Amino acid sequence: MIITVTLNAAWDKTYFVDGLRPGETHVVADRHGCAGGKGINVARVVAALGGRVVATGLAGGPTGRAIVEGLAGEGIETAFHPIRADSRTTLAVVDRTAGAATEFREPGGPISAAESAGFAGHLERLLDGASFCVFAGSLPPGLPADAYARLVELARRRGVRAVLDTSGPALVEGVRARPFMLKPNVAEAATLAKALGLGPADPDPARTSPARGDPVVAALRLAARFAEDCELAVLSLGRLGVVACRGAELWHATVELKRIVNPVGSGDALVAGVIVALERGDAVADALRLGVAAGAANALTETAGDVRPGDVARLLPEVEVRQVTP
């Protein structure tokens, strides 16, 4: 069983427009609403890939009820811990012409110390029988930067493999708890590298000139460094694919997409694919193949965390996974 933790769950609204022009009035061509947050996206994709998953986290107020009811309507098992504050709403505006998304995220309601402690006890009970626990997304106001680190340590004590996918100080503090797997994107990896004293890094591979070195090689070096603090480090590089390191082994995985509908949530789908494969005993290379296929399949749908199994099956043989010599 896989548990996903979303401490800053949201109701995600997505507007679709044909050409986004800042400062102008737009007519929304289509819209969609569903439960969201990185951990929830992971849960949705795990379920689509046939894994058993329980989505937990913090949810409160009318928006929190909509989140829980929405997931139940999708057939996803939930065990959210109640809070007093109303859960947040996010808005993504998808430009169908450019295949790009612009996101607006509310910070979320304040969490009290009692609510935080209550969730820790709640999660400890849920961990019985779990194989993986995914901690993903931002921290709501009121929680300290080491909130994920404490929960990662809790999972480790219970023998559950912890996966961490967050950013900023929460990522820096969380790494110190030595999770089983880290999954930063390239911008998050740059921040973590600086915090670890590895020097500045350009967060955008597109801006890395040949004179400054191969961005994939640079990412592989970061993955190798991050793997000193976890068992498996996976870095998502956007159109340049994914790099990973476990022990002394390095990989680079890519797949080509001719069309992108909405890339939001592809990193979450990547996490889901990797852990579903690892849970069933697949090798790391095969887990990366499923993760990259799931991430690409997510980009072919209009909403985050929406993966069609048929798309994943079609993309799997198209994913190239190459082991790299250190």
KOLMARMAR-804372 format. One record per residue (C-alpha): residue in three letters; x, y, z; residue number from 1. Coordinates in nm, 4 decimals, padded with zeros to 6 digits. Layout:
<"ALA" <X Y Z> NUM>
...
This chain:
<"MET" <00.0000 00.0000 00.0000> 1>
<"ILE" <00.1160 00.3515 -00.0837> 2>
<"ILE" <00.0257 00.6519 00.1311> 3>
<"THR" <00.0383 01.0052 -00.0039> 4>
<"VAL" <00.0562 01.3067 00.2286> 5>
<"THR" <-00.0710 01.6454 00.1098> 6>
<"LEU" <-00.0410 01.8944 00.3947> 7>
<"ASN" <-00.1572 02.1844 00.1765> 8>
<"ALA" <-00.4374 02.0202 -00.0207> 9>
<"ALA" <-00.6361 02.2370 -00.2616> 10>
<"TRP" <-00.9359 02.2530 -00.4861> 11>
<"ASP" <-00.7794 02.2976 -00.8291> 12>
<"LYS" <-00.9587 02.5050 -01.0901> 13>
<"THR" <-00.8299 02.4967 -01.4463> 14>
<"TYR" <-00.9272 02.7478 -01.7142> 15>
<"PHE" <-00.8485 02.6743 -02.0785> 16>
<"VAL" <-00.7911 02.9618 -02.3206> 17>
<"ASP" <-00.6824 02.9771 -02.6817> 18>
<"GLY" <-00.3865 03.2119 -02.6485> 19>
<"LEU" <-00.2931 03.3833 -02.3202> 20>
<"ARG" <-00.2272 03.7576 -02.3552> 21>
<"PRO" <-00.1271 03.9381 -02.0326> 22>
<"GLY" <-00.3336 04.2473 -01.9600> 23>
<"GLU" <-00.6212 04.1461 -02.1879> 24>
<"THR" <-00.9686 04.0035 -02.1247> 25>
<"HIS" <-01.0081 03.6372 -02.2168> 26>
<"VAL" <-01.3071 03.4164 -02.2843> 27>
<"VAL" <-01.2617 03.0822 -02.1075> 28>
<"ALA" <-01.2998 02.8064 -02.3660> 29>
<"ASP" <-01.3435 02.5333 -02.1034> 30>
<"ARG" <-01.2991 02.4803 -01.7306> 31>
<"HIS" <-01.2414 02.1968 -01.4879> 32>
<"GLY" <-01.2343 02.1524 -01.1097> 33>
<"CYS" <-01.1010 01.8697 -00.8927> 34>
<"ALA" <-00.9144 01.7900 -00.5716> 35>
<"GLY" <-00.5498 01.8867 -00.6057> 36>
<"GLY" <-00.2109 01.9237 -00.4469> 37>
<"LYS" <00.1028 01.7301 -00.5341> 38>
<"GLY" <00.0331 01.4341 -00.3056> 39>
<"ILE" <-00.3229 01.4071 -00.4329> 40>
<"ASN" <-00.1959 01.4074 -00.7907> 41>
<"VAL" <00.0407 01.1235 -00.7000> 42>
<"ALA" <-00.2460 00.9291 -00.5420> 43>
<"ARG" <-00.4632 00.9716 -00.8490> 44>
<"VAL" <-00.1911 00.8383 -01.0803> 45>
<"VAL" <-00.1019 00.5487 -00.8484> 46>
<"ALA" <-00.4668 00.4428 -00.8628> 47>
<"ALA" <-00.4723 00.4774 -01.2430> 48>
<"LEU" <-00.1653 00.2524 -01.2648> 49>
<"GLY" <-00.3329 -00.0169 -01.0560> 50>
<"GLY" <-00.1669 00.0467 -00.7204> 51>
<"ARG" <-00.3439 00.0584 -00.3868> 52>
<"VAL" <-00.3242 00.4054 -00.2359> 53>
<"VAL" <-00.4594 00.6023 00.0599> 54>
<"ALA" <-00.4547 00.9824 00.0292> 55>
<"THR" <-00.4136 01.1694 00.3552> 56>
<"GLY" <-00.3180 01.5180 00.4671> 57>
<"LEU" <-00.4946 01.8206 00.6118> 58>
<"ALA" <-00.8357 01.9429 00.4968> 59>
<"GLY" <-01.0793 02.1923 00.6450> 60>
<"GLY" <-01.3898 02.4003 00.5798> 61>
<"PRO" <-01.6168 02.3821 00.2744> 62>
<"THR" <-01.3200 02.3548 00.0384> 63>
<"GLY" <-01.1762 02.0691 00.2427> 64>
<"ARG" <-01.5081 01.8840 00.2235> 65>
<"ALA" <-01.5118 01.9328 -00.1534> 66>
<"ILE" <-01.1604 01.7860 -00.1740> 67>
<"VAL" <-01.2497 01.4740 00.0253> 68>
<"GLU" <-01.5825 01.4238 -00.1508> 69>
<"GLY" <-01.4211 01.4765 -00.4901> 70>
<"LEU" <-01.1605 01.2087 -00.4244> 71>
<"ALA" <-01.4231 00.9682 -00.2942> 72>
<"GLY" <-01.6189 01.0256 -00.6137> 73>
<"GLU" <-01.3083 00.9209 -00.8076> 74>
<"GLY" <-01.2853 00.5995 -00.6073> 75>
<"ILE" <-00.9702 00.7029 -00.4166> 76>
<"GLU" <-00.9494 00.5986 -00.0522> 77>
<"THR" <-00.8981 00.8982 00.1779> 78>
<"ALA" <-00.8054 00.9560 00.5417> 79>
<"PHE" <-00.7653 01.3329 00.5795> 80>
<"HIS" <-00.7138 01.4937 00.9188> 81>
<"PRO" <-00.9508 01.7860 00.9903> 82>
<"ILE" <-00.8327 02.1427 01.0513> 83>
<"ARG" <-01.0229 02.4611 01.1382> 84>
<"ALA" <-00.9019 02.6733 00.8463> 85>
<"ASP" <-01.0629 02.6428 00.5053> 86>
<"SER" <-00.8449 02.4570 00.2557> 87>
<"ARG" <-00.7048 02.6596 -00.0311> 88>
<"THR" <-00.7979 02.6982 -00.3965> 89>
<"THR" <-00.5562 02.7096 -00.6886> 90>
<"LEU" <-00.6084 02.8298 -01.0440> 91>
<"ALA" <-00.4234 02.7144 -01.3554> 92>
<"VAL" <-00.4753 02.8955 -01.6843> 93>
<"VAL" <-00.3817 02.6662 -01.9705> 94>
<"ASP" <-00.2948 02.8226 -02.3045> 95>
<"ARG" <-00.3985 02.5572 -02.5537> 96>
<"THR" <-00.2148 02.7344 -02.8336> 97>
<"ALA" <00.1250 02.7364 -02.6602> 98>
<"GLY" <00.0773 02.4175 -02.4579> 99>
<"ALA" <00.1799 02.6051 -02.1408> 100>
<"ALA" <00.0149 02.6707 -01.8055> 101>
<"THR" <00.0191 02.9713 -01.5712> 102>
<"GLU" <-00.0601 02.8885 -01.2086> 103>
<"PHE" <-00.2002 03.0943 -00.9194> 104>
<"ARG" <-00.1751 02.9303 -00.5773> 105>
<"GLU" <-00.3299 03.0456 -00.2507> 106>
<"PRO" <-00.0984 02.9896 00.0482> 107>
<"GLY" <-00.3509 02.7922 00.2560> 108>
<"GLY" <-00.4920 02.8472 00.6025> 109>
<"PRO" <-00.2827 02.8579 00.9236> 110>
<"ILE" <-00.2200 02.5251 01.0987> 111>
<"SER" <-00.2020 02.5145 01.4789> 112>
<"ALA" <00.0545 02.3180 01.6806> 113>
<"ALA" <-00.2246 02.0943 01.8108> 114>
<"GLU" <-00.3419 02.0174 01.4565> 115>
<"SER" <00.0141 01.9375 01.3516> 116>
<"ALA" <00.0652 01.7010 01.6440> 117>
<"GLY" <-00.2729 01.5415 01.5811> 118>
<"PHE" <-00.1801 01.4698 01.2215> 119>
<"ALA" <00.1484 01.3063 01.3237> 120>
<"GLY" <-00.0408 01.0606 01.5429> 121>
<"HIS" <-00.2975 01.0070 01.2684> 122>
<"LEU" <-00.0249 00.9297 01.0139> 123>
<"GLU" <00.1566 00.6923 01.2470> 124>
<"ARG" <-00.1550 00.4768 01.2625> 125>
<"LEU" <-00.1944 00.4830 00.8844> 126>
<"LEU" <00.1646 00.3682 00.8271> 127>
<"ASP" <00.0897 00.0130 00.9453> 128>
<"GLY" <00.1186 -00.2095 00.6381> 129>
<"ALA" <00.2402 00.0666 00.4054> 130>
<"SER" <00.5359 00.0208 00.1713> 131>
<"PHE" <00.5844 00.3843 00.0628> 132>
<"CYS" <00.4782 00.7192 00.2021> 133>
<"VAL" <00.4984 01.0179 -00.0321> 134>
<"PHE" <00.5353 01.3653 00.1201> 135>
<"ALA" <00.4662 01.6171 -00.1530> 136>
<"GLY" <00.3875 01.9821 -00.2034> 137>
<"SER" <00.4178 02.3038 -00.0076> 138>
<"LEU" <00.3715 02.3546 00.3646> 139>
<"PRO" <00.0743 02.5647 00.4800> 140>
<"PRO" <00.1324 02.8659 00.7094> 141>
<"GLY" <00.1897 02.7684 01.0699> 142>
<"LEU" <00.4024 02.4618 01.0024> 143>
<"PRO" <00.7800 02.4894 01.0559> 144>
<"ALA" <01.0270 02.4230 00.7770> 145>
<"ASP" <01.1205 02.0884 00.9333> 146>
<"ALA" <00.7612 01.9562 00.9326> 147>
<"TYR" <00.8333 01.7100 00.6518> 148>
<"ALA" <01.1618 01.6096 00.8115> 149>
<"ARG" <00.9798 01.5036 01.1274> 150>
<"LEU" <00.7259 01.3026 00.9300> 151>
<"VAL" <00.9972 01.1402 00.7180> 152>
<"GLU" <01.1702 01.0302 01.0384> 153>
<"LEU" <00.8381 00.8928 01.1631> 154>
<"ALA" <00.7989 00.6856 00.8458> 155>
<"ARG" <01.1562 00.5598 00.8685> 156>
<"ARG" <01.1020 00.4452 01.2274> 157>
<"ARG" <00.8016 00.2447 01.1088> 158>
<"GLY" <01.0044 00.0824 00.8289> 159>
<"VAL" <00.8201 00.2684 00.5498> 160>
<"ARG" <01.0138 00.4109 00.2537> 161>
<"ALA" <00.9631 00.7873 00.2507> 162>
<"VAL" <00.9543 00.9881 -00.0736> 163>
<"LEU" <01.0044 01.3647 -00.0549> 164>
<"ASP" <00.8932 01.6042 -00.3298> 165>
<"THR" <00.8825 01.9610 -00.2033> 166>
<"SER" <01.0798 02.2844 -00.2389> 167>
<"GLY" <01.2617 02.5610 -00.0552> 168>
<"PRO" <01.3430 02.5295 00.3160> 169>
<"ALA" <01.1094 02.2290 00.3520> 170>
<"LEU" <01.3239 02.0403 00.0997> 171>
<"VAL" <01.6515 02.1466 00.2608> 172>
<"GLU" <01.5315 02.0403 00.6076> 173>
<"GLY" <01.3670 01.7247 00.4725> 174>
<"VAL" <01.6891 01.6003 00.3129> 175>
<"ARG" <01.8501 01.5939 00.6561> 176>
<"ALA" <01.5994 01.3253 00.7590> 177>
<"ARG" <01.7423 01.0988 00.4839> 178>
<"PRO" <01.4289 00.9906 00.2946> 179>
<"PHE" <01.4384 00.6865 00.0686> 180>
<"MET" <01.3800 00.8968 -00.2440> 181>
<"LEU" <01.4136 01.2622 -00.3413> 182>
<"LYS" <01.2402 01.4061 -00.6489> 183>
<"PRO" <01.3218 01.7741 -00.7042> 184>
<"ASN" <01.2743 01.9450 -01.0381> 185>
<"VAL" <01.5661 02.1354 -01.1819> 186>
<"ALA" <01.4796 02.4650 -01.0079> 187>
<"GLU" <01.4348 02.2933 -00.6704> 188>
<"ALA" <01.7610 02.1044 -00.7245> 189>
<"ALA" <01.9425 02.4348 -00.7813> 190>
<"THR" <01.8126 02.5712 -00.4504> 191>
<"LEU" <01.9082 02.2522 -00.2672> 192>
<"ALA" <02.2539 02.2502 -00.4243> 193>
<"LYS" <02.3171 02.6035 -00.3008> 194>
<"ALA" <02.1962 02.5131 00.0486> 195>
<"LEU" <02.4312 02.2145 00.0522> 196>
<"GLY" <02.7219 02.4389 -00.0424> 197>
<"LEU" <02.7571 02.3081 -00.3960> 198>
<"GLY" <02.7585 02.6569 -00.5491> 199>
<"PRO" <02.5016 02.8401 -00.7631> 200>
<"ALA" <02.3244 02.6559 -01.0438> 201>
<"ASP" <02.1127 02.7852 -01.3285> 202>
<"PRO" <01.7580 02.6531 -01.2677> 203>
<"ASP" <01.6730 02.6542 -01.6371> 204>
<"PRO" <01.8604 02.4081 -01.8630> 205>
<"ALA" <01.7456 02.6090 -02.1663> 206>
<"ARG" <01.9734 02.8925 -02.0521> 207>
<"THR" <02.2764 02.6690 -02.0069> 208>
<"SER" <02.5125 02.7407 -02.2953> 209>
<"PRO" <02.7616 02.4867 -02.4332> 210>
<"ALA" <03.0365 02.6985 -02.2826> 211>
<"ARG" <02.8899 02.6410 -01.9365> 212>
<"GLY" <02.8619 02.2659 -01.9838> 213>
<"ASP" <02.6035 02.0026 -02.0644> 214>
<"PRO" <02.2946 02.0569 -01.8433> 215>
<"VAL" <02.2247 01.6824 -01.8298> 216>
<"VAL" <02.5781 01.6140 -01.7070> 217>
<"ALA" <02.5389 01.8888 -01.4475> 218>
<"ALA" <02.2097 01.7335 -01.3337> 219>
<"LEU" <02.3701 01.3883 -01.3112> 220>
<"ARG" <02.6387 01.5326 -01.0851> 221>
<"LEU" <02.3725 01.6846 -00.8611> 222>
<"ALA" <02.1801 01.3563 -00.8523> 223>
<"ALA" <02.4970 01.1759 -00.7453> 224>
<"ARG" <02.5486 01.4293 -00.4662> 225>
<"PHE" <02.1878 01.4121 -00.3515> 226>
<"ALA" <02.2082 01.0316 -00.3460> 227>
<"GLU" <02.4517 01.0660 -00.0574> 228>
<"ASP" <02.1522 01.1766 00.1534> 229>
<"CYS" <01.8960 00.9277 00.0230> 230>
<"GLU" <01.8824 00.5901 -00.1499> 231>
<"LEU" <01.7412 00.7155 -00.4805> 232>
<"ALA" <01.7646 01.0678 -00.6225> 233>
<"VAL" <01.5466 01.1526 -00.9238> 234>
<"LEU" <01.5695 01.4941 -01.0933> 235>
<"SER" <01.3128 01.6017 -01.3514> 236>
<"LEU" <01.4520 01.8275 -01.6253> 237>
<"GLY" <01.1437 01.9127 -01.8292> 238>
<"ARG" <01.1943 01.8472 -02.1985> 239>
<"LEU" <01.5464 01.7120 -02.1267> 240>
<"GLY" <01.3969 01.4151 -01.9432> 241>
<"VAL" <01.4879 01.2688 -01.6058> 242>
<"VAL" <01.8166 01.1761 -01.4399> 243>
<"ALA" <01.8540 00.9445 -01.1426> 244>
<"CYS" <02.1193 00.8052 -00.9136> 245>
<"ARG" <02.1193 00.5073 -00.6786> 246>
<"GLY" <02.4499 00.4201 -00.5181> 247>
<"ALA" <02.7114 00.4362 -00.7924> 248>
<"GLU" <02.4600 00.3889 -01.0755> 249>
<"LEU" <02.3370 00.6785 -01.2913> 250>
<"TRP" <02.0584 00.6926 -01.5501> 251>
<"HIS" <01.9139 00.9376 -01.8009> 252>
<"ALA" <01.5605 00.8736 -01.9283> 253>
<"THR" <01.3795 01.0581 -02.2074> 254>
<"VAL" <01.0700 01.0365 -02.4228> 255>
<"GLU" <00.9633 01.2581 -02.7106> 256>
<"LEU" <00.6203 01.4194 -02.7134> 257>
<"LYS" <00.4965 01.5838 -03.0297> 258>
<"ARG" <00.2116 01.7568 -02.8481> 259>
<"ILE" <00.1686 01.8875 -02.4937> 260>
<"VAL" <-00.1781 01.9712 -02.3610> 261>
<"ASN" <-00.1024 02.0579 -01.9956> 262>
<"PRO" <00.2325 01.9799 -01.8276> 263>
<"VAL" <00.1127 02.0603 -01.4728> 264>
<"GLY" <00.1370 01.7493 -01.2557> 265>
<"SER" <00.3790 01.5573 -01.4765> 266>
<"GLY" <00.6389 01.5504 -01.1982> 267>
<"ASP" <00.3777 01.4018 -00.9646> 268>
<"ALA" <00.2905 01.1375 -01.2239> 269>
<"LEU" <00.6617 01.0585 -01.2529> 270>
<"VAL" <00.6798 00.9940 -00.8779> 271>
<"ALA" <00.3722 00.7716 -00.8934> 272>
<"GLY" <00.5093 00.5615 -01.1782> 273>
<"VAL" <00.8477 00.5133 -01.0128> 274>
<"ILE" <00.7103 00.3967 -00.6775> 275>
<"VAL" <00.4402 00.1741 -00.8287> 276>
<"ALA" <00.7151 -00.0055 -01.0204> 277>
<"LEU" <00.9504 -00.0231 -00.7217> 278>
<"GLU" <00.6725 -00.1555 -00.4977> 279>
<"ARG" <00.6186 -00.4492 -00.7333> 280>
<"GLY" <00.9930 -00.5223 -00.7358> 281>
<"ASP" <01.1044 -00.3689 -01.0664> 282>
<"ALA" <01.4623 -00.2568 -01.1220> 283>
<"VAL" <01.5367 00.1156 -01.1055> 284>
<"ALA" <01.5724 00.1430 -01.4845> 285>
<"ASP" <01.2274 -00.0096 -01.5353> 286>
<"ALA" <01.0824 00.2110 -01.2617> 287>
<"LEU" <01.2199 00.5169 -01.4411> 288>
<"ARG" <01.0666 00.3933 -01.7661> 289>
<"LEU" <00.7202 00.3692 -01.6082> 290>
<"GLY" <00.7665 00.7033 -01.4305> 291>
<"VAL" <00.8662 00.8893 -01.7460> 292>
<"ALA" <00.5820 00.7284 -01.9415> 293>
<"ALA" <00.3335 00.8310 -01.6703> 294>
<"GLY" <00.4707 01.1859 -01.6615> 295>
<"ALA" <00.4431 01.2149 -02.0387> 296>
<"ALA" <00.0915 01.0694 -02.0341> 297>
<"ASN" <-00.0098 01.3346 -01.7804> 298>
<"ALA" <00.1043 01.6074 -02.0213> 299>
<"LEU" <-00.1391 01.4705 -02.2804> 300>
<"THR" <-00.4450 01.5381 -02.0636> 301>
<"GLU" <-00.6066 01.8653 -01.9623> 302>
<"THR" <-00.5858 01.8321 -01.5832> 303>
<"ALA" <-00.3029 01.7575 -01.3406> 304>
<"GLY" <-00.2740 01.3993 -01.2218> 305>
<"ASP" <-00.5018 01.2708 -01.4960> 306>
<"VAL" <-00.3297 00.9765 -01.6620> 307>
<"ARG" <-00.4921 00.7388 -01.9090> 308>
<"PRO" <-00.3492 00.3854 -01.8747> 309>
<"GLY" <-00.3701 00.3437 -02.2516> 310>
<"ASP" <-00.1406 00.6428 -02.3029> 311>
<"VAL" <00.1084 00.5002 -02.0530> 312>
<"ALA" <00.1096 00.1617 -02.2289> 313>
<"ARG" <00.1657 00.3284 -02.5657> 314>
<"LEU" <00.4483 00.5491 -02.4375> 315>
<"LEU" <00.6353 00.2801 -02.2406> 316>
<"PRO" <00.8262 00.1329 -02.5391> 317>
<"GLU" <00.9106 00.4856 -02.6564> 318>
<"VAL" <01.0936 00.5770 -02.3333> 319>
<"GLU" <01.4714 00.5554 -02.3676> 320>
<"VAL" <01.6527 00.4733 -02.0433> 321>
<"ARG" <02.0301 00.4950 -02.0702> 322>
<"GLN" <02.2707 00.3982 -01.7940> 323>
<"VAL" <02.5476 00.6542 -01.7704> 324>
<"THR" <02.9081 00.5867 -01.6828> 325>
<"PRO" <03.0104 00.8008 -01.3839> 326>
